[in-house]
Amino acid sequence: MNHKAPSLILGTAMWGWAIARNDCFALLNHFYQCGFREVDGATNYPINKNPSDFRLAEKILHEWINAHGVQDLKVMMKVGSLNNLRSPEINLSKSFLLILLDEYRQLFGSNLDTFMPHWDNREDEGELRASLEALDAAQQQGLRVGLSGIRHPGLYAKLNREFGFDFRVQAKHNLLQSDIGRYASLGDKAHFIAYGINAGGIKLDPEEYHDNSSLHIRGGDANKTHPILRPLKEAIGTANKDSSRPPIRSFNQCGMAYAYYTPGMEGILLGTSRAAQLQDTLDFYDALKTYDYSDLYQSLKELHAEES
């Protein structure tokens, strides 16, 4: 197979919220020992509406880095949000971005890899250009730059003719919803990272949910069966007739396969909460790199089209 495998990126959105500090350490230990290095963060993680937890996820990450003397992580930081209350309040001015750039370089040192604005709803081209000037400063310092949650990507694409950035773009991408098409104006300057691959924590069967399941934490109803599950189980049954490869056993694996085969996908964000769950994900990632699941991907594409 000639498919280039997207990298795996450990997410921290639930750290200090659904995932306790010691469990965060266990996840990082396991992820790092298995040879993976990319970690995603944001100033407002966890977004649990508890002001005292603002920036707690990055504090846990920093503590782990210091405890182990690690210098080879690739930390991606999304910046601009001023609280963790799920509000649209942001500051993406050039001066503030440069302050954050300096702060995160001090905090993470050589581990800082990518710097990106988060939740930008602005339309003023002058303000956007100033933000891009800050990203230019980050790139000149050897960092990669990106975008996440951008309401008007076309304006970024227009202004990027001047800067020529290759953006790492975080986009929600799962069987129920994909935001990748919204960034079409960026053309080949967009290199996508899929997040939300498990569609908010959907499981194939109600018995799989536990008290700290993502769906429960986010206020979802585990007793409500999503209409995609019936045709999805049929697609899984068909795919699992091929006994030459490991079988599909979870909604998360379907989400991984869907993101893995999507053209232009550079990375996949993992929202795992337990070490055993992480290992299961890593095992299936190895299976995706070893075996051909393109038939499953085609079935998942058809399901997504029906959902859309």
C-alpha positions in Angstrom: 0.0 0.0 0.0 1.2 3.5 -0.8 -1.0 5.4 1.6 1.0 7.7 3.9 -0.1 7.2 7.4 -1.3 10.3 9.4 0.6 10.8 12.6 -1.1 10.2 16.0 -1.5 13.2 18.4 -2.4 12.8 22.0 -5.2 15.1 23.0 -5.5 16.9 26.4 -9.0 18.5 26.2 -10.3 16.3 29.1 -7.2 16.5 31.3 -8.0 17.8 34.8 -11.7 17.2 34.1 -12.7 13.7 33.2 -9.1 12.5 33.4 -7.3 12.9 36.7 -3.7 14.0 36.9 -2.2 10.6 37.6 -4.2 9.1 34.7 -2.9 11.9 32.4 0.7 10.9 33.4 -0.1 7.2 32.7 -1.4 8.1 29.2 1.7 10.2 28.5 4.0 7.6 29.8 2.5 4.9 27.6 2.2 7.1 24.5 5.8 8.2 24.9 7.2 4.8 25.6 5.5 3.5 22.4 7.5 6.0 20.4 4.9 8.7 19.8 5.7 12.4 20.5 2.9 14.7 19.3 0.7 16.2 22.0 -2.1 18.7 21.4 -3.0 21.4 23.9 -5.0 24.7 24.2 -4.9 27.6 26.7 -8.5 27.0 27.7 -8.2 23.2 28.3 -10.2 21.8 30.1 -13.3 23.6 28.9 -15.3 22.5 31.9 -16.7 26.0 32.9 -14.7 25.9 36.1 -12.5 29.1 36.1 -10.1 27.6 38.7 -9.2 24.9 36.1 -8.2 27.4 33.4 -4.9 26.3 31.8 -4.9 23.2 34.0 -4.2 20.7 31.1 -1.0 22.6 30.1 0.1 22.7 33.7 -0.2 18.9 33.9 1.7 18.5 30.7 4.4 20.9 31.9 4.7 19.0 35.1 5.2 15.7 33.3 7.8 17.2 31.0 9.8 18.5 34.0 9.5 15.3 35.9 11.0 13.3 33.1 13.4 15.8 31.6 11.8 15.3 28.2 13.0 17.6 25.3 11.7 15.8 22.2 7.9 16.2 22.4 6.1 18.0 19.6 3.6 20.1 21.5 0.9 21.9 19.5 -0.7 24.9 21.3 -4.0 26.5 20.3 -4.2 30.1 21.7 -6.5 33.1 22.0 -9.3 32.0 24.3 -9.5 34.0 27.5 -11.4 31.6 29.6 -12.6 28.0 29.8 -16.3 28.9 30.0 -17.1 27.9 26.4 -17.5 31.6 25.6 -16.4 33.2 22.3 -14.2 35.7 24.2 -10.8 35.8 22.6 -7.7 38.0 22.1 -5.8 37.3 18.9 -4.1 40.6 18.6 -0.5 40.6 17.4 0.8 41.8 20.7 -1.1 39.2 22.7 -0.1 36.4 20.4 3.6 37.4 20.7 3.2 37.4 24.5 1.8 33.9 24.4 4.5 32.8 21.9 7.2 33.9 24.3 5.3 32.4 27.3 5.0 29.0 25.7 8.5 29.0 24.4 9.6 29.6 28.0 7.2 26.9 29.3 7.9 24.1 26.9 11.3 25.0 25.4 12.3 22.6 22.6 9.1 20.7 23.1 7.0 23.4 21.5 6.3 22.5 17.9 3.2 24.2 16.5 1.4 27.5 17.4 -2.1 28.2 16.2 -5.0 30.7 16.7 -8.1 29.2 18.2 -11.8 30.1 17.7 -11.3 33.1 15.4 -14.7 34.7 14.4 -13.2 37.9 13.1 -13.8 39.5 9.6 -11.5 42.5 9.8 -8.6 41.9 7.4 -6.4 44.3 9.2 -6.8 42.4 12.4 -6.3 39.1 10.7 -3.1 40.3 8.9 -1.7 41.4 12.3 -2.3 37.9 13.7 -0.5 36.4 10.7 2.4 38.7 11.4 2.6 37.1 14.8 2.5 33.6 13.2 5.3 34.8 10.9 7.4 35.5 14.0 6.6 32.0 15.3 7.7 30.4 12.0 10.9 32.4 12.0 11.6 30.9 15.4 11.4 27.4 13.9 7.8 26.6 14.8 5.1 25.3 12.6 1.8 27.3 12.4 -1.8 26.3 12.2 -5.5 27.2 12.5 -8.3 25.8 14.5 -12.0 26.8 14.6 -11.7 29.5 12.0 -15.1 31.0 11.0 -13.8 32.7 7.8 -11.0 30.6 6.3 -11.4 32.3 3.0 -10.1 35.6 4.5 -7.0 33.7 5.8 -6.5 32.2 2.4 -6.6 35.6 0.7 -4.1 37.1 3.2 -1.9 34.0 3.0 -1.0 34.9 -0.5 1.4 37.4 1.1 2.8 35.0 3.8 2.7 31.6 2.1 2.2 29.6 5.3 1.6 25.9 5.1 -1.1 25.7 7.8 -1.7 22.7 10.0 -5.5 22.8 10.2 -7.4 21.2 13.0 -10.9 20.2 11.7 -13.7 18.2 13.1 -13.9 15.1 11.0 -16.1 12.1 11.8 -18.9 9.9 10.4 -21.5 12.5 11.4 -19.8 15.8 10.5 -16.7 17.0 8.6 -15.5 20.6 8.5 -12.7 19.9 6.0 -14.7 21.3 3.1 -14.9 24.7 4.8 -11.1 25.1 4.3 -11.1 24.4 0.6 -10.0 28.0 -0.1 -6.7 27.3 1.5 -5.9 24.7 -1.3 -2.7 22.8 -0.8 -1.7 25.2 2.0 -3.9 23.2 4.4 -2.6 20.0 6.0 -5.4 18.5 8.1 -5.6 17.1 11.6 -8.8 15.3 12.4 -10.4 15.8 15.8 -13.6 14.5 17.3 -13.2 11.2 15.4 -15.5 9.4 17.9 -18.3 11.9 17.3 -18.5 13.0 20.9 -18.0 9.6 22.4 -20.6 7.4 20.6 -20.3 3.7 21.4 -21.6 0.7 19.4 -23.5 -0.6 22.4 -24.9 1.0 25.5 -23.0 -1.4 27.8 -19.7 0.2 26.7 -20.4 3.5 28.4 -18.9 4.2 31.8 -19.4 7.1 34.3 -16.5 9.1 32.8 -17.4 8.4 29.2 -16.9 11.5 27.0 -20.6 11.3 26.0 -21.7 11.5 29.7 -19.2 14.3 30.5 -20.4 16.4 27.6 -24.1 16.0 28.6 -25.1 13.4 25.9 -27.7 10.7 26.4 -26.2 7.2 26.4 -29.6 5.6 26.3 -30.5 7.3 23.0 -29.5 5.1 20.0 -28.1 7.1 17.2 -29.6 6.2 13.8 -26.2 5.7 12.2 -25.5 2.7 14.4 -27.7 0.2 12.5 -26.2 0.8 9.1 -22.7 1.2 10.7 -23.0 -2.3 12.3 -24.0 -3.7 8.9 -20.9 -2.1 7.3 -18.7 -3.5 10.1 -20.2 -7.0 9.6 -19.4 -6.9 5.9 -15.9 -5.6 6.6 -15.2 -8.3 9.2 -16.0 -11.1 6.7 -12.3 -10.5 5.6 -10.6 -12.7 8.2 -7.2 -11.9 6.9 -7.0 -8.7 9.0 -8.0 -7.8 12.6 -11.7 -7.2 13.0 -13.4 -3.9 13.6 -14.7 -3.8 17.1 -15.7 -0.2 18.0 -17.0 3.1 16.8 -13.7 4.7 17.6 -11.9 2.3 15.2 -14.4 3.2 12.4 -13.6 6.9 13.1 -9.9 6.2 12.9 -10.2 4.3 9.6 -12.4 7.1 8.2 -9.8 9.8 9.1 -6.8 7.6 8.2 -7.9 7.2 4.6 -9.2 10.7 4.1 -7.0 12.5 1.4 -4.8 15.2 2.8 -5.0 14.0 6.4 -1.7 14.7 8.2 -2.7 13.7 11.8 -5.4 12.2 14.0 -6.1 13.6 17.4 -6.8 11.0 20.1 -9.2 11.6 22.9 -8.4 8.5 24.9 -9.0 8.6 28.6 -7.5 5.3 29.8 -4.2 3.5 29.1 -6.0 0.3 28.0 -8.1 2.4 25.6 -5.0 4.0 24.3 -3.3 0.7 23.7 -6.3 -0.6 21.8 -6.1 2.6 19.6 -2.4 2.1 19.0 -2.9 -1.6 18.1 -5.6 -0.6 15.5 -3.3 2.1 14.1 -0.7 -0.6 13.5 -3.4 -2.7 11.8 -4.3 0.3 9.5 -0.7 0.6 8.5 -0.3 -3.2 7.9 -3.6 -4.2 6.3 -5.9 -2.8 3.6 -9.1 -1.4 5.0 -10.0 0.8 2.0 -13.2 -1.2 1.5 -14.4 -0.2 5.0 -13.4 3.4 4.2 -15.6 3.4 1.1 -18.6 2.1 3.1 -17.9 4.8 5.8 -17.8 7.5 3.1 -21.2 6.4 1.9 -22.6 6.4 5.4 -21.2 9.9 6.0 -22.8 11.1 2.8 -26.1 9.8 3.9 -25.7 11.5 7.3 -24.8 14.8 5.7 
